[in-house]
Amino acid sequence: MARPSGSGKRGKRAVPGARRIVLQALPGFTRQLGAMLKAGMPIVACLNALEEQTDHKHFKPVIAQVRAAIEAGETLSEALRHYPSVFDHLYCNMVAGGERSGDLSETMGRLAGFLESSAKLRRKVKSALMYPTIVLIMAIIIATGLILFVVPVFAEMFADFDAALPVPTQLLLDFSDLLRSHFFYVVIVLIALGFAVRYWKQSDSGALVWDTWMLRMPVFGKLNRFVVSARFARMLSQMARSGVPILSALRIVAGATGNRVAGRVVDEAHAVVEKGDPLSSALIKQTVFPISLVRMLQAGEKTGNINEMMDNIADYYEDEVDTMLAGLTSLMEPLLMAFLGIVIGGLVISMFLPMFQMGEIVGGG
């Protein structure tokens, strides 16, 4: 049988909308594939059924090509590696581990659980940040509207007064005039600045600086450390349960923690474990993962039940994230209200301040 186009030595292929596939379609695909395999269906029949029922137009051809590659003689893990933007190293290595152990259906179930847990954690963080983000955007829109359209009306009215305006009012009028005169230049500069920051964050040095700041920033730094810790523990546990050797697992987890600083810590731990030392001793001196994680890991190593302990660690830090997000949400509401009052109230007061001194200004004329 001829090899399908793009299989075998075809190399890696980009997939349009890969991020959306990973976030929305992949967990369900993985869960269903595991259930079908557990029911005794052949892998090709499973993929054929999943291809027919998927609604994602970009994911459907990926499943078709994976099925065709398997029909041509590749294993599932080999076929998946042609699409790294959808099936990352973690995913493919867990599948390969399941193939080696002969328990692929169970591995797919664990992998689906990991993907669903990660997606749930991501949604919680995103949902908690949605409210303050919307408030900040609305504050910027309202303030910009006042400066561009309302302040000029007051400027025309104050122009008839032959007297010095209060400093806040004069500064606001000057800024309004500057913004209106160079509005498009300001927009272009802001857009260019946004692209520059994005490019910088994607560079190795920029990503390292950004991730370091994300772990050290007030309040949110602790939250980010908990998120990274939960992800690290969950990935390591699932890979170990799938039969992936600890050294290979650490190498893969280092690139999948979502934080360059944490990735470097895991890389250093890999070098220590490679020499024969336990993982807990490799993590004892680092500052990214909380010391409680290391102590729990030590307990798991002593009892010989590391996999279950890593799952417990992941559950613990996911609960900590939930608790912190609930507290931050409650704290943000009054802080955001105060912020809105300062920004919008400050603009309004600056505009009406001359009204409070109207007698003095008119008298001075």
Secondary structure, DSSP 8 states (H G I E B T S, - for coil): ----TT-TT------TTHHHIIIIIHHHHHHHHHHHHHTT--HHHHHHHHHHH---TTHHHHHHHHHHHHHTT--HHHHHTT-TTTS-HHHHHHHHHHHHHT-HHHHHHHHHHHHHHHHHHHHHHHHHHHHHHHHHHHHHHHHHHIIIIIHHHHHHHHTT--S---HHHHHHHHHHHHHHHTHHHHHHHHHHHHHHHHHHHHSHHHHHHHHHHHHHSTTHHHHHHHHHHHHHHHHHHHHHHTT--HHHHHHHHHTTSS-HHHHHHHHHHHHHHHTT--HHHHHTT-SSS-HHHHHHHHHHHHHT-HHHHHHHHHHHHHHHHHHHHHHHHHHHHHHHHHHHHHHHHHHHHHHHHHHHTHHHHHHH-
